[in-house]
Amino acid sequence: MRNTFLPNTLALKGSLLCLFLLSSCVVEGHARHDLFNGENLNGWHTDVPSADDNPEVDPSFAVQDGVLMSLGNPNGHLITDRSFKNYTLEVEYRWTGEPGNCGVLVHASTPRRLYGMFPSSIEVQMHRGNAGDFWCIGEDIWVDNMVERRGKAENWGVEEGKARRIRNLTDDSENPAGEWNHMRIECKDDRVDVWVNGDLVNQGYACTATEGQIALQAEGAPCAFRLVVLTEHF
């Protein structure tokens, strides 16, 4: 944190304040939000299609022993109540059973835009072995070497049946199954850049959305999140 233009005492007070505020802190043009408070799912809501006709269906998301659990089934999403623009999102996650599928959605908006479940968004994939892939869900994004990483241009699209997957730059950045992984997603204007365990794994630009909600998936495999922190930049 730069303190060039702040008196030392004021800078110290600001730093200490950040340490003690769990929900948010504003210092020098940045606002930090702990989206998961370690206790409950305040600030989030769920969208689980199978719960429409069965309100007693088992939950897809829960807090267990201080971590946020995506239980895998029923399939659905945990979505922030707020929308965000120009931010860095950091999550720490691990598979608690057989590794499988999950994801972080940025710039989420229209619910159930695809297959009656997925909201309009850009998905940052967490599927074991493919962390950092982009999936286009009603929104689009470009990368370098697009044909190599997405396939023939005539197949590209953001709707069902189209080539919506954009492969990452490396599949070698994930830790062994069961260990914690760190994912950093930077969204600035129409760019989305992704790191996994410190490795740059994807860079996208010309995104058709520049703001929206954050969503976590339940898509088949139990996954734990112990950190979900968003820092707005303005």
Secondary structure as a PSIPRED ss2 file (coil, helix, strand):
# PSIPRED VFORMAT (PSIPRED V4.0)

   1 M C   1.000  0.000  0.000
   2 R C   1.000  0.000  0.000
   3 N C   1.000  0.000  0.000
   4 T C   1.000  0.000  0.000
   5 F C   1.000  0.000  0.000
   6 L C   1.000  0.000  0.000
   7 P C   1.000  0.000  0.000
   8 N H   0.000  1.000  0.000
   9 T H   0.000  1.000  0.000
  10 L H   0.000  1.000  0.000
  11 A H   0.000  1.000  0.000
  12 L H   0.000  1.000  0.000
  13 K H   0.000  1.000  0.000
  14 G H   0.000  1.000  0.000
  15 S H   0.000  1.000  0.000
  16 L H   0.000  1.000  0.000
  17 L H   0.000  1.000  0.000
  18 C H   0.000  1.000  0.000
  19 L H   0.000  1.000  0.000
  20 F H   0.000  1.000  0.000
  21 L C   1.000  0.000  0.000
  22 L C   1.000  0.000  0.000
  23 S C   1.000  0.000  0.000
  24 S E   0.000  0.000  1.000
  25 C E   0.000  0.000  1.000
  26 V E   0.000  0.000  1.000
  27 V E   0.000  0.000  1.000
  28 E C   1.000  0.000  0.000
  29 G C   1.000  0.000  0.000
  30 H E   0.000  0.000  1.000
  31 A E   0.000  0.000  1.000
  32 R E   0.000  0.000  1.000
  33 H E   0.000  0.000  1.000
  34 D E   0.000  0.000  1.000
  35 L C   1.000  0.000  0.000
  36 F C   1.000  0.000  0.000
  37 N C   1.000  0.000  0.000
  38 G C   1.000  0.000  0.000
  39 E C   1.000  0.000  0.000
  40 N C   1.000  0.000  0.000
  41 L C   1.000  0.000  0.000
  42 N C   1.000  0.000  0.000
  43 G C   1.000  0.000  0.000
  44 W E   0.000  0.000  1.000
  45 H E   0.000  0.000  1.000
  46 T E   0.000  0.000  1.000
  47 D E   0.000  0.000  1.000
  48 V C   1.000  0.000  0.000
  49 P H   0.000  1.000  0.000
  50 S H   0.000  1.000  0.000
  51 A H   0.000  1.000  0.000
  52 D C   1.000  0.000  0.000
  53 D C   1.000  0.000  0.000
  54 N C   1.000  0.000  0.000
  55 P C   1.000  0.000  0.000
  56 E C   1.000  0.000  0.000
  57 V C   1.000  0.000  0.000
  58 D C   1.000  0.000  0.000
  59 P C   1.000  0.000  0.000
  60 S C   1.000  0.000  0.000
  61 F E   0.000  0.000  1.000
  62 A E   0.000  0.000  1.000
  63 V E   0.000  0.000  1.000
  64 Q E   0.000  0.000  1.000
  65 D C   1.000  0.000  0.000
  66 G C   1.000  0.000  0.000
  67 V E   0.000  0.000  1.000
  68 L E   0.000  0.000  1.000
  69 M E   0.000  0.000  1.000
  70 S E   0.000  0.000  1.000
  71 L C   1.000  0.000  0.000
  72 G C   1.000  0.000  0.000
  73 N C   1.000  0.000  0.000
  74 P C   1.000  0.000  0.000
  75 N C   1.000  0.000  0.000
  76 G E   0.000  0.000  1.000
  77 H E   0.000  0.000  1.000
  78 L E   0.000  0.000  1.000
  79 I E   0.000  0.000  1.000
  80 T E   0.000  0.000  1.000
  81 D C   1.000  0.000  0.000
  82 R C   1.000  0.000  0.000
  83 S C   1.000  0.000  0.000
  84 F E   0.000  0.000  1.000
  85 K E   0.000  0.000  1.000
  86 N C   1.000  0.000  0.000
  87 Y E   0.000  0.000  1.000
  88 T E   0.000  0.000  1.000
  89 L E   0.000  0.000  1.000
  90 E E   0.000  0.000  1.000
  91 V E   0.000  0.000  1.000
  92 E E   0.000  0.000  1.000
  93 Y E   0.000  0.000  1.000
  94 R E   0.000  0.000  1.000
  95 W E   0.000  0.000  1.000
  96 T C   1.000  0.000  0.000
  97 G C   1.000  0.000  0.000
  98 E C   1.000  0.000  0.000
  99 P C   1.000  0.000  0.000
 100 G C   1.000  0.000  0.000
 101 N C   1.000  0.000  0.000
 102 C C   1.000  0.000  0.000
 103 G E   0.000  0.000  1.000
 104 V E   0.000  0.000  1.000
 105 L E   0.000  0.000  1.000
 106 V E   0.000  0.000  1.000
 107 H E   0.000  0.000  1.000
 108 A E   0.000  0.000  1.000
 109 S C   1.000  0.000  0.000
 110 T C   1.000  0.000  0.000
 111 P C   1.000  0.000  0.000
 112 R C   1.000  0.000  0.000
 113 R C   1.000  0.000  0.000
 114 L E   0.000  0.000  1.000
 115 Y C   1.000  0.000  0.000
 116 G C   1.000  0.000  0.000
 117 M C   1.000  0.000  0.000
 118 F E   0.000  0.000  1.000
 119 P C   1.000  0.000  0.000
 120 S C   1.000  0.000  0.000
 121 S E   0.000  0.000  1.000
 122 I E   0.000  0.000  1.000
 123 E E   0.000  0.000  1.000
 124 V E   0.000  0.000  1.000
 125 Q E   0.000  0.000  1.000
 126 M C   1.000  0.000  0.000
 127 H C   1.000  0.000  0.000
 128 R C   1.000  0.000  0.000
 129 G C   1.000  0.000  0.000
 130 N C   1.000  0.000  0.000
 131 A C   1.000  0.000  0.000
 132 G C   1.000  0.000  0.000
 133 D C   1.000  0.000  0.000
 134 F E   0.000  0.000  1.000
 135 W E   0.000  0.000  1.000
 136 C E   0.000  0.000  1.000
 137 I E   0.000  0.000  1.000
 138 G E   0.000  0.000  1.000
 139 E C   1.000  0.000  0.000
 140 D C   1.000  0.000  0.000
 141 I C   1.000  0.000  0.000
 142 W E   0.000  0.000  1.000
 143 V C   1.000  0.000  0.000
 144 D C   1.000  0.000  0.000
 145 N C   1.000  0.000  0.000
 146 M H   0.000  1.000  0.000
 147 V H   0.000  1.000  0.000
 148 E H   0.000  1.000  0.000
 149 R H   0.000  1.000  0.000
 150 R H   0.000  1.000  0.000
 151 G C   1.000  0.000  0.000
 152 K C   1.000  0.000  0.000
 153 A H   0.000  1.000  0.000
 154 E H   0.000  1.000  0.000
 155 N H   0.000  1.000  0.000
 156 W E   0.000  0.000  1.000
 157 G C   1.000  0.000  0.000
 158 V C   1.000  0.000  0.000
 159 E C   1.000  0.000  0.000
 160 E C   1.000  0.000  0.000
 161 G C   1.000  0.000  0.000
 162 K C   1.000  0.000  0.000
 163 A E   0.000  0.000  1.000
 164 R C   1.000  0.000  0.000
 165 R E   0.000  0.000  1.000
 166 I E   0.000  0.000  1.000
 167 R C   1.000  0.000  0.000
 168 N C   1.000  0.000  0.000
 169 L C   1.000  0.000  0.000
 170 T C   1.000  0.000  0.000
 171 D C   1.000  0.000  0.000
 172 D C   1.000  0.000  0.000
 173 S C   1.000  0.000  0.000
 174 E C   1.000  0.000  0.000
 175 N C   1.000  0.000  0.000
 176 P C   1.000  0.000  0.000
 177 A C   1.000  0.000  0.000
 178 G C   1.000  0.000  0.000
 179 E C   1.000  0.000  0.000
 180 W C   1.000  0.000  0.000
 181 N E   0.000  0.000  1.000
 182 H E   0.000  0.000  1.000
 183 M E   0.000  0.000  1.000
 184 R E   0.000  0.000  1.000
 185 I E   0.000  0.000  1.000
 186 E E   0.000  0.000  1.000
 187 C E   0.000  0.000  1.000
 188 K E   0.000  0.000  1.000
 189 D C   1.000  0.000  0.000
 190 D C   1.000  0.000  0.000
 191 R E   0.000  0.000  1.000
 192 V E   0.000  0.000  1.000
 193 D E   0.000  0.000  1.000
 194 V E   0.000  0.000  1.000
 195 W E   0.000  0.000  1.000
 196 V E   0.000  0.000  1.000
 197 N C   1.000  0.000  0.000
 198 G C   1.000  0.000  0.000
 199 D E   0.000  0.000  1.000
 200 L E   0.000  0.000  1.000
 201 V E   0.000  0.000  1.000
 202 N E   0.000  0.000  1.000
 203 Q E   0.000  0.000  1.000
 204 G E   0.000  0.000  1.000
 205 Y E   0.000  0.000  1.000
 206 A C   1.000  0.000  0.000
 207 C C   1.000  0.000  0.000
 208 T C   1.000  0.000  0.000
 209 A C   1.000  0.000  0.000
 210 T C   1.000  0.000  0.000
 211 E E   0.000  0.000  1.000
 212 G E   0.000  0.000  1.000
 213 Q E   0.000  0.000  1.000
 214 I E   0.000  0.000  1.000
 215 A E   0.000  0.000  1.000
 216 L E   0.000  0.000  1.000
 217 Q E   0.000  0.000  1.000
 218 A E   0.000  0.000  1.000
 219 E C   1.000  0.000  0.000
 220 G C   1.000  0.000  0.000
 221 A C   1.000  0.000  0.000
 222 P C   1.000  0.000  0.000
 223 C E   0.000  0.000  1.000
 224 A E   0.000  0.000  1.000
 225 F E   0.000  0.000  1.000
 226 R E   0.000  0.000  1.000
 227 L E   0.000  0.000  1.000
 228 V E   0.000  0.000  1.000
 229 V E   0.000  0.000  1.000
 230 L E   0.000  0.000  1.000
 231 T E   0.000  0.000  1.000
 232 E E   0.000  0.000  1.000
 233 H E   0.000  0.000  1.000
 234 F C   1.000  0.000  0.000
